[in-house]
Amino acid sequence: MNIKKIKIFAPLQALLIAALLTAPLAHLHAQTTPAPDPLFQTIQSLDTQLFDAYNHCDLEKFGSCSPTIWSSITTRLG
């Protein structure tokens, strides 16, 4: 009975050993993030200003944000 178990597990053991020995050879490459787009940075900045004004109930600043946002976006888009 023990011989049958050895015959069954021997290939699995060999596969496991091979996997463990070759794992360090695999090269892992980290993804690099591209530089942010200037238009995206502008929109992100204006979005932050708009929602900060809204969240702090600064109605004067919130009201002045809309024209600023649209003029900045349209000039960037050309």
C-alpha positions as CSV (number, residue, x, y, z in Angstrom):
1,M,0.0,0.0,0.0
2,N,2.9,2.4,0.8
3,I,4.4,1.8,-2.7
4,K,1.2,3.0,-4.4
5,K,1.2,6.2,-2.4
6,I,4.9,6.8,-3.2
7,K,4.2,6.3,-6.9
8,I,1.3,8.8,-6.8
9,F,3.0,11.5,-4.8
10,A,6.5,11.3,-6.5
11,P,5.4,13.2,-9.7
12,L,3.7,15.8,-7.5
13,Q,6.8,16.2,-5.3
14,A,9.0,16.6,-8.4
15,L,6.6,19.2,-9.8
16,L,6.6,21.1,-6.5
17,I,10.4,21.0,-6.3
18,A,10.8,22.2,-9.9
19,A,8.4,25.1,-9.2
20,L,10.2,26.1,-6.1
21,L,13.6,26.0,-7.8
22,T,12.5,28.0,-10.8
23,A,10.4,30.6,-9.0
24,P,13.4,32.9,-8.2
25,L,14.3,32.9,-11.9
26,A,11.1,34.6,-12.9
27,H,11.6,38.3,-13.5
28,L,9.0,40.6,-12.0
29,H,8.5,44.0,-13.6
30,A,6.8,46.8,-11.8
31,Q,4.5,48.9,-13.8
32,T,5.7,52.5,-14.2
33,T,3.1,55.3,-14.1
34,P,3.3,57.8,-16.9
35,A,3.7,61.5,-16.2
36,P,0.2,63.0,-15.5
37,D,-1.3,65.0,-18.4
38,P,-1.3,68.8,-17.8
39,L,-5.0,69.0,-18.7
40,F,-5.8,66.3,-16.1
41,Q,-3.7,68.1,-13.4
42,T,-5.6,71.4,-14.2
43,I,-9.0,69.7,-14.0
44,Q,-8.0,67.9,-10.8
45,S,-6.8,71.1,-9.2
46,L,-10.0,73.0,-10.1
47,D,-12.2,70.1,-9.0
48,T,-10.4,70.2,-5.6
49,Q,-11.0,73.9,-5.3
50,L,-14.7,73.5,-6.2
51,F,-15.5,70.7,-3.8
52,D,-13.5,72.3,-1.0
53,A,-15.5,75.4,-1.4
54,Y,-18.8,73.4,-1.4
55,N,-17.8,71.2,1.5
56,H,-16.8,74.2,3.6
57,C,-20.0,76.2,2.6
58,D,-17.9,79.0,1.1
59,L,-20.6,80.2,-1.3
60,E,-18.6,83.1,-2.6
61,K,-15.7,81.0,-3.6
62,F,-18.1,78.2,-4.9
63,G,-19.9,80.7,-7.1
64,S,-16.6,82.0,-8.5
65,C,-15.4,78.6,-9.4
66,S,-17.7,77.8,-12.3
67,P,-16.5,80.5,-14.7
68,T,-12.9,79.7,-13.7
69,I,-13.3,76.0,-14.4
70,W,-14.9,76.4,-17.8
71,S,-12.4,79.1,-19.0
72,S,-9.5,76.9,-17.9
73,I,-10.8,73.8,-19.6
74,T,-11.7,75.6,-22.9
75,T,-8.3,77.3,-23.1
76,R,-6.5,74.0,-22.5
77,L,-8.6,72.2,-25.2
78,G,-7.8,74.9,-27.7
